[in-house]
Amino acid sequence: MYGKADEVDGSVAASAAHTSQGRQSRLDIYEQAVAKKSQYRPISPNALRANSAKSDLDEQEITYLVLESRRLFMSQPMLIEINAPVNLCGDIHAQFSDLLRLFDLGGFPPTSNYLFLGDYVDRGDRSLETICLLLAYKLLFPETFFLLRGNHETSSINRIYGFFDECKRRFSVKLWKRFTDTFNCMPVAAVVGDRILCMHGGLSPELHSLDQIRRILRPTDVADSGLLCDLLWADPAEEGAVGWGENDRGVSWVFGSDVVEETLRRFDLDLVCRAHQVVDEGYDFFAGRRLITVFSAPNYCGEFNNHGAFLCVDRRLACSITQLIPTYDVRAVY
């Protein structure tokens, strides 16, 4: 399994950035975006928001981040095994200032470990800042900072909902294609402390062994059906429903509480943690608290007035929830 935050020191971070001063300097701009110098201290949300307005992204630096991240994703398994403690975070959707607020509450890397469950781009207006910061942290702390793929980390979706247009407007279509190549290499599931199964979407009728996830070949696009599609697209059904049912999204399935219980029994697990759906409090339980949905974009698209939240898993695998209250500076771009 991967290590703990207190095992990460400057030498590890330097190694993660390939020890090259030139390459390290390319990462500095993203650390500066959160006013993060040599001391990993949280600062106030107001200061973070003020600093986040000073965007200074360069296509060459972004290309470096994207290509290096692709190599790193390919070096790690499709199903990641992670030690606690770790913070489990849901959809961000280009709400960059809220991502910074999340780090302010949860602790900036490497003082805290993170697993993000996908959907970093689209909907909001700061997709590039959001994904670049997350990739920079992934490169700096590859064994304590993890990013899963969401359904918006696919070209067929982010071609429509904002990311393609943002890349084209600010830089080039070529850059968007590089992101697509990297998204096609991201892991799609994780197990925390041998007890918590994590993915973006949900369960699948084709999932009979966790080795099936490990054996998914990369790079890969996401088909309209099948195991990979379900891991990124499936949803819990209404409470009380059983079995598998048609999903109103027009893709994948909804699944009942009996499916959750059977999956956990089969794999000797305690909890499923997923994202993919906006929920009023930022979190929502299903199947007798055997499944939790976390959604980390408060006031989603500037319309929902929802809280954001993330799940904090301590060393003993005890779970608590941290909420982000809505703010009203979110701009939706679709």
Residue pairs with C-beta under 8 A, 6 or more apart in sequence:
1 81
1 82
1 83
2 80
2 81
2 82
2 83
2 143
2 144
2 146
3 83
3 143
3 144
4 83
4 85
4 113
4 144
5 85
5 109
5 110
5 111
5 112
5 113
5 141
5 144
7 144
8 110
8 141
8 143
8 144
12 141
12 143
13 110
13 140
13 141
14 24
16 139
16 140
16 141
16 142
17 23
17 24
17 27
17 139
17 140
18 68
23 64
23 68
26 60
26 61
26 64
26 65
27 65
27 136
27 139
27 140
29 56
29 57
29 58
29 61
30 65
30 132
30 133
30 136
31 37
31 136
32 51
33 51
33 52
33 54
33 55
33 129
33 133
34 48
34 51
34 52
34 100
34 103
34 108
34 133
35 43
35 47
35 48
35 51
36 108
40 108
40 109
40 110
40 111
41 108
42 103
42 104
42 105
42 107
42 108
43 104
44 104
45 97
45 100
45 101
45 104
48 97
48 100
48 101
48 103
48 104
49 97
49 100
49 101
49 329
52 96
52 97
52 100
52 126
52 129
55 126
55 129
57 128
57 129
57 132
57 170
59 171
59 172
59 175
62 128
62 132
62 171
62 175
63 175
63 178
65 132
65 135
65 136
65 139
66 135
66 175
66 178
66 179
66 181
66 182
67 178
67 182
68 139
69 135
69 138
69 139
69 182
70 181
70 182
70 185
72 138
72 139
72 142
73 182
73 185
73 186
73 187
73 218
74 185
74 218
76 142
76 187
77 187
77 214
78 187
78 188
78 189
78 213
78 214
78 215
78 216
78 218
79 187
79 188
79 189
79 190
79 191
79 210
79 213
79 214
80 115
80 146
80 148
80 187
80 189
80 190
80 191
81 190
81 191
81 194
82 113
82 115
82 146
82 190
82 191
82 192
82 193
83 192
83 193
84 113
84 192
84 193
84 313
84 314
84 315
84 316
84 317
85 112
85 113
85 312
85 313
85 314
85 315
86 112
86 113
86 114
86 115
86 192
86 313
87 106
87 107
87 112
87 113
87 114
87 115
87 310
87 311
87 312
87 313
87 322
88 115
88 117
88 192
88 196
88 198
88 273
88 294
88 310
88 311
88 312
88 313
89 102
89 106
89 114
89 115
89 116
89 117
89 294
89 296
89 310
89 311
90 116
90 117
90 119
90 275
90 276
90 282
90 293
90 294
90 295
90 296
90 297
90 308
90 309
90 310
91 117
91 118
91 119
91 150
91 275
91 276
91 278
91 295
91 296
91 297
91 300
92 98
92 99
92 116
92 119
92 120
92 130
92 134
92 296
92 297
93 119
93 120
93 121
93 122
93 123
93 124
93 152
93 297
93 300
93 301
94 120
94 121
94 122
94 123
94 124
94 125
94 126
94 127
94 130
94 162
94 163
94 333
95 124
95 126
95 130
95 297
95 298
95 300
95 330
96 124
96 126
96 129
96 130
96 133
97 126
97 327
97 329
98 296
98 297
98 298
98 308
98 324
98 327
98 330
99 130
99 133
99 134
99 296
101 324
101 327
102 296
102 308
102 310
102 324
103 109
105 322
105 324
106 112
106 114
106 310
106 312
106 322
109 137
109 140
109 141
109 144
109 145
110 140
110 141
110 144
110 145
113 144
113 145
114 137
114 144
114 145
114 146
115 146
115 148
115 190
115 192
115 198
116 134
116 146
116 147
116 148
117 148
117 150
117 198
117 199
117 200
117 273
117 274
117 275
117 276
117 294
118 147
118 148
118 149
118 150
118 151
118 152
118 153
118 200
118 232
118 275
118 276
119 150
119 151
119 152
119 153
119 200
119 275
119 276
120 127
120 130
120 131
120 134
120 147
120 150
120 152
120 153
121 127
121 130
121 131
121 152
121 153
121 158
121 162
121 163
121 179
122 152
122 157
122 158
122 161
122 162
122 163
123 152
123 161
123 162
123 297
123 300
123 301
123 332
123 333
123 334
124 130
124 162
124 297
124 301
124 330
124 331
124 332
124 333
125 162
125 166
125 331
125 332
125 333
127 158
127 162
127 163
127 166
127 167
128 166
128 167
128 170
128 171
131 179
134 147
135 147
135 182
137 145
138 145
138 146
138 147
146 187
146 190
147 186
147 187
148 186
148 187
148 188
148 189
148 190
148 198
148 199
148 200
149 183
149 186
149 187
149 188
149 200
149 232
150 200
150 201
150 232
150 275
150 276
151 157
151 200
151 201
151 222
151 232
151 233
151 276
152 158
152 161
152 163
153 183
153 186
154 183
154 221
154 222
154 232
155 164
155 180
155 183
155 221
156 221
156 222
158 164
161 334
162 333
162 334
163 176
163 179
164 173
164 176
165 333
166 333
167 173
167 175
167 176
167 179
168 176
181 219
184 218
184 219
184 220
184 221
185 218
185 219
188 199
188 200
188 213
188 216
188 228
188 231
188 232
189 197
189 198
189 199
189 210
189 213
189 231
190 197
190 198
190 199
191 197
191 198
191 210
191 269
192 198
192 273
192 313
192 317
193 313
193 317
194 269
195 269
195 270
195 271
195 317
196 269
196 270
196 271
196 272
196 273
196 313
196 317
197 263
197 264
197 267
197 269
197 271
197 272
197 273
198 272
198 273
198 274
199 231
199 232
199 272
199 274
200 231
200 232
200 274
200 275
200 276
201 230
201 231
201 232
201 233
201 234
201 235
201 252
201 274
201 275
201 276
202 230
202 231
202 233
202 234
202 235
202 236
202 252
202 253
202 255
202 272
202 274
202 276
203 230
203 234
203 255
203 259
203 260
203 263
203 272
204 226
204 227
204 230
204 231
204 234
204 252
204 253
205 230
205 244
205 253
206 212
206 226
206 227
206 230
207 213
207 227
207 230
207 231
207 263
208 266
210 267
212 227
213 227
213 231
216 227
216 228
220 228
222 228
222 229
222 232
223 229
224 251
225 251
225 252
229 251
229 252
230 252
230 253
232 252
232 276
233 247
233 249
233 251
233 252
233 276
234 247
234 252
234 253
234 254
234 255
235 247
235 249
235 252
235 253
235 254
235 255
235 276
235 277
236 254
236 255
236 256
236 257
236 260
236 286
236 287
236 291
236 293
237 245
237 254
237 255
237 256
239 257
239 286
240 256
240 257
241 254
241 256
241 257
242 256
242 257
242 258
242 259
243 255
243 256
243 258
243 259
244 253
244 254
244 255
244 256
244 259
245 253
245 254
245 255
245 256
246 253
246 254
247 253
247 254
248 254
256 287
257 286
257 287
257 288
257 290
260 272
260 286
260 287
260 290
260 291
261 287
261 288
261 290
263 269
263 272
264 270
264 271
264 272
264 290
270 290
270 317
271 290
271 291
271 292
271 319
272 290
272 291
272 292
273 291
273 292
273 294
273 311
274 291
274 292
274 293
274 294
275 293
275 294
275 295
275 296
276 293
277 284
277 293
277 295
278 295
278 297
278 300
278 304
278 306
279 293
279 295
279 306
280 304
280 306
280 307
281 306
281 307
281 309
281 323
282 294
282 295
282 296
282 298
282 306
282 307
282 308
282 309
282 310
282 321
282 323
282 324
283 292
283 293
283 294
283 295
283 309
283 311
283 321
283 323
284 292
284 293
285 291
285 292
285 293
286 292
286 293
292 311
294 309
294 310
294 311
295 306
295 308
295 309
296 308
296 309
296 310
296 324
297 308
298 306
298 307
298 308
298 324
298 325
298 326
298 327
298 330
299 305
299 306
299 326
299 327
299 328
299 330
300 306
300 330
301 330
301 332
301 334
302 328
302 330
302 331
302 332
303 332
305 326
306 326
307 323
307 324
307 325
307 326
308 323
308 324
308 326
309 321
309 322
309 323
309 324
310 321
310 322
311 319
311 320
311 321
312 319
312 320
312 321
312 322
313 319
314 320
